Amino acid sequence: MNAGDTAWVLASAALVMLMTPGLAFFYGGMVRVKSVLNMMMMSFVTIAVVTILWVVVGYSLTFGGDNGHVIGDFSAVGLKGLLAPEAITGTTPELAFVAFQLMFAIITPALISGAIADRVTFRGWIAFVVGWTCLVYFPVAHSVWFLDEGNGGWIGDKLKAIDFAGGTAVHVNAGAAALALAIVLGKRIGWKKDPMRPHSLPLVLLGAGLLWFGWFGFNAGSALSAGSTAAITFVNTQVATAAAVIGWLIVERIVHGKATTLGLASGAVAGLVAITPACGAVSPIGALILGVFAGAICAFAVSLKYKLGFDDSLDVVGVHLVGGLFGSLAIGLLGTAAAPSAVDGLFYGGGAGQLGRQALANLAVGVYSFVIAFILAKVIDLTIGFRLAEEDEVTGVDQVEHAETAYDFASASGVRGALSARPAPTTDNGSTDASEKEGANA
């Protein structure tokens, strides 16, 4: 056991934990006023639900042995046997690894919520998180990350597809499910007719900043040690994200004539998504190239929903599915054997083999996640109800589902009314001073 590695893994777990509240702010700022609390609640309740699932059975099914290279076993149910001092993963206590991987399991379903903003029941969302996490996330994470020299998952161990920190297991996985839910639940009332602009861009920037900060734990923490691999992935994460911001803003400037705050925040997230699978496979220059293209490609991809006719409320498909897929495929192009993953891509003379492995892995995960999410959403909608009633959606999901509102406009109106009702100041001769009266009214 190494104290430095243990400290780094635990600190990284805390950083990744912060990403889900960051996601709540990011998504919460992007929705309309009547949906803010529900949007943020969907992320926060996912923390609670997935934590319980992970401790009871999730860790065991993901990392507790292997069954057919697609799922774990029940050997570590309830984290049985992991309290012993000899329970070590690499150079850290296994419970540190449990905590770190838990945070990945939490944020993955939380990402999906952005695609269905404004229009789902809270009970339906909780049911979906339980079902999708158990049926999709646990087996996919096992297939990608359970490595045991020939006895591990079929994607990472058998196929040898690379996913350093979650491009396939997290982003393509969540993005495909988001597409399925957007199709099953249908469009928001007024979609493409009513303005559905973000209600608070400062909240969006706050969320993006927290995500960017936490992502260093997401990527560099996946090295599971405080060494050169963590340092390389840390630098690549920063470089790709910065480059993606520039790539997105360039596209915005060319297409719309303006560089926007929302575009900057979205570009940062697109870069973070794309570098996630490749952070241990590319050089810093490769990360820069990857980031610029990721930002530009995702900026174009978010408009596909209007052409294809599905209402992905907060662009989960355009950013996470497309960004995660691009970043994963980029390993087959920009990967270098000098990086920790030690694979040369096509541009480094390695041929097209790795590119094919990356494509197959992402196709399999994307199709599986889409199909299961589609069926699960249909079942939930037909049983306990998933889509809000039309009148409830118009009223606002915050009022209907939580009996709360994010902002107390009534109190604000009362303050303004009291201010305007104050008598205007007068001069010594009793007449009202015009400039002071104007100031009082304002």
Buried (B, 14 or more C-beta within 10 A) or exposed (E): EBEEBBEBBBBBBBBBBBBBBBBBBBBBBBBBBBBBBBBBBBBEBBBEBBBEBBBEBBBBBBBBBBEEBBBBEEEBBEBEEBEEEEBBBBBBBBBBBBBBBBBBBBBBBBBBBBBBBBBBBBEBBBBBBBBBBBBBBBBBBBBBBBEEEEEBBBBBBEBEBBBBBBBBBBBBBBBBBBBBBBBBBEBBBEBEEEEBEBBBBEBBBBBBBBBBEBBBBBBBBBBBBBBEBBEBBBBBBBBBBBBBBBBBBBBBEEEEEEBBEBBBBBBBBBBBBBBBBBBBBBBBEBBBBBBBBBBBBBBEBBEBBEEEEBBBBBBBBBBBBBBBBBBBBBBBBBBBEEBBBEBBBBBBEBEEBBBBBBBEBBEBBBEBBBBBBBBBBBBBBEEEBBBBEEEBBEEBBBBBBEEEBBEEEEEEEEEEEEEEEEEEEEEEEEEEEEEEBEEBEE
